[in-house]
Amino acid sequence: MTKFATLAATSAVGLALTASAALAGSHGAVSACLITKTDTNPFFVKMREGATAKAEELGIELKSFAGKIDGDHETQVQAIETCIADGAKGILLTASDTSSIVSAVTQAREAGLLVIALDTPLNPIDAADATFATDNFLAGELIGKWAAATLGDAAADAKIAMLDLAVSQPTVGVLRDQGFLQGFGIELGDPNKWGDETDPRIVGNDVTAGNEEGGRRAMENLLAKDPMINVVYTINEPAAAGAYEALKAIGREKDVLIVSVDGGCPGVQNVADGVIGATSQQYPLLMASLGIEAIAAWAKDGSKPENTPGKDFFDTGVALVTDTPVDGVESISVEEGMNLCWG
């Protein structure tokens, strides 16, 4: 077991014991809500599976909500209002608009609900009671370092396409983008936003909505700007798949390096198939199951989860997945990635 997995597993055991004790001593039904960005993205599907399984194990009533598309802020606000009205004990939330959602989150917390951000930190991060997430900056940094090392001397003349999430720049998108650029060796502008860098290697930024269609469209837009792009950063693996299709349409799928973040089983298979060069693997099932355990503990005695030491969130781990490792960048193989995908 890798170091990150051992840490996550150890933390999970501790939270599980707390949750079990909490539920054993609680009176009446405990209910919780899961609110994701969409219910179609495989990442959020797996998150829902993790939350559902843990809720059934602990006897918690779980209600799940999702936006119609990534970026559907209003539907998420309505879901929070419904959870408050229904008397839920807590909410697990992956916010589409990490700043605008804060007022609704504040309302929920004032009503006595525990609000845990999953995967995507709120802005500010302490607007939620806790955050269970990948270190998204590190996830980006790993693929950036890998891409630069893979190119070697050619990295100095790279032509980079940045396929981001949304124009609202939710925190998860900013962290991955900025981590990639730093890992690649590009000087950042304001680290709290993307798109203000001046390095001439960056062809441009476009947004994908985190789906395949958006990835294809964004890739086409940037190829129109510079058809000789040879490195593509993507916010997630569905966007990477779309970018690959756009490159394939012009016969360039073999000579462009695509990197991504997610580590879902289809994405890891795309690494095996050469669609993606490397991806940073996250663990959404773990995020969601730990979140349910935390809500159970909150229902019992008002206790809140603690952050990973030295961080302002609970780190659920990340690992670079590739079958072409490079010196100085720790990674796991595709075989290992398939064994771990979305635990």
SESE-212663 format. One record per residue (C-alpha): residue in one letter; x, y, z. Coordinates in pm, whole numbers, plus 50000, padded with zeros to 5 digits. Example, Ala and Ser with C-alpha at 12.3 -4.5 7.8 and 13.67 -1.06 7.14 Angstrom:
BEGIN
A512304955050780S513674989450714
***
This chain:
BEGIN
M500005000050000T501345034349910K502105060650171F499075081950077A496755051950085T498045041150425L497445076050565A493935077450423A493075042650546T494345050050897S492315082150910A489265063850776V489445038051054G489495065451316L486535083351165A484625050951121L484955042751489T483785077651580A480835074951341S479775040751469A479815052851826A477885083751724L475115064751555A474865038851827G474085066052078S471815087551863H468045089351894G465715090551596A466535090051228V469605108651112S469385122950763A472045137550537C472245153150192L474745148949911I474815177349657T477075172449356K477765193249045T476075168148813D474755132648834T476355121648505N480085127848552P481605094248657F483485111448940F480255122549105V478545089649031K481255072349230M480975098549505R477265091049532E477975053749547G480375059149836A477965081050028T475045057349969A476955026550082K478225043050399A474795057750479E473195023350447E475905008450668L475355034450939G471575036550911I471505072150784E468815084350547L470575099950247K469035123149989S471055131049677F470825162149460A472795174449158G472965203248919K471685198548566I475175206648433D478495215948587G478055252448680D474355249848773H474635270849088E470945278449137T469915241849155Q472535236249425V471205265749627Q467685251449602A468995217749719I470585233650027E467295250850109T465465217650075C467935200450308I467455227350572A463675224850547D463825186850572G465785187950896A468965171550767K471875168851009G474485175950746I475305183150384L478115169950166L478685195049887T480725197849569A480025233949476S479795246449119D480335282749222T482605281849524S482095318549615S478415324449541I477335293149731V478755306650058S475605325750162A473475294250129V476095273950318T476105299950595Q472345297150618A472625259250655R475275261550925E473245287351117A470365262551105G472565236851278L473685215550981L477245203450940V478455213350593I481405194550444A482865204350109L483955174349904D486725177349645T486135214549579P487045238849861L484725268249914N486035303549882P486945310450158I487685274650261D486445279950617A482955288350487A482355250950529D482785232450858A485335209850693T486715200050352F487525164450245A489515166749925T492455157849710D495315182449740N494295196849404F497335219349370L499575189049422A497505169149172G498185195748911E501815199149011L502445161948965I501175161548606G503055193848534K506345179748658W505745147448468A504985165748143A508075187748171A510335158248252T508845137647969L509565165447718G513045172047855D514815200147671A511805204247442A509805217647740A511485251347683D509645254547350A506365237747443K503045250447311I500535244847590A496745244047580M495015249447915L491585232947923D489975246248240L486605240948405A484465272448404V484695310048363S483625314048727Q486955298048819P485875275049104T488685267249344V489265231749222G489915244648870V492255272148984L494255248749208R494805222348939D495635248048670Q498105266648886G499645234749019F500225222148665L501895254348557Q504165255448861G505065218848811F505885225848446G508185254148549I506035283848447E505935314848667L502475321048810G500645353948812D498025356549083P497855320749220N494205326149312K493095327348949W494075313048612G494755330248284D497005359148388E500355342148319T502615358248059D504785328647961P504735326447578R504515288547593I500875291147697V498765292447381G495635300547579N492915289747820D489455277247735V486685261447942T485175226747914A482415223748178G484285192148276N482725170848003E483775154747676E481855178047447G483325208247622G486815193647602R486495188147229R485145223047169A487825239747384M490575219947209E489235230146867N489215266546973L492815265647089L494005246046786A492505273546570K494735297446761D497845275746723P497635242346537M501065231946668I500025227747033N501945198247177V500965197847547V497395197747677Y496445202648042T492865191648114I490795197548426N489525161648423E489435129748219P486145135448034A487615168547907A490805149847815A488805124647611G487175153247421A490525169847357Y491875137147219E488955134546975A489635169846848L493305161346796K492425128346630A490205146846383I493265165146248G495635135446274R497645148646569E496605124646845K499985106946838D502245137146886V500485157047159L500975150547531I497685151247727V497645151548107S494685151948342V493275147348692D490685122248822G492015086648812G488665070448741C488735035648589P487875048348236G490555075048269V493195050548385Q492255028448090N492825058747868V496335061048012A496855024447923D495545031347571G497775061447516V494975087247511I496305103447829G499995103547918A499515106448293T496705114348535S496535123448903Q494255098949080Q491685110449335Y489525090049574P485915103249568L484405072049725L486635077450027M485755114450043A482055107150048S482155077950292L484255097950539G481835126750500I478885104950599E480825092450901A481505128451003I477805137250982A477005107251203A479485119651463W478035154851443A474535141051501K475725123451817D477725149652002G478475179451779S482055168851711K483675180351389P486395163451182E489955175551213N492165186850925T495255168650807P498175182951008G499695212850832K496745217050593D493435235450607F491485204950483F491365167150528D493615152950256T492185121350101G495285114349893V496545116549536A498815095149317L500245100748969V499285072148736T501465064848432D503275036348265T506105059448160P507575071048491V510195098648509D512985104948756G512075127449046V508295123649017E506735096249229S504115076249042I502215043549035S501655020648737V498465017348535E497954983148692E498114998349040G495865026748927M493265002148801N493324984049135L492795016749321C490575035449078W488055055049271G488225038649606
***
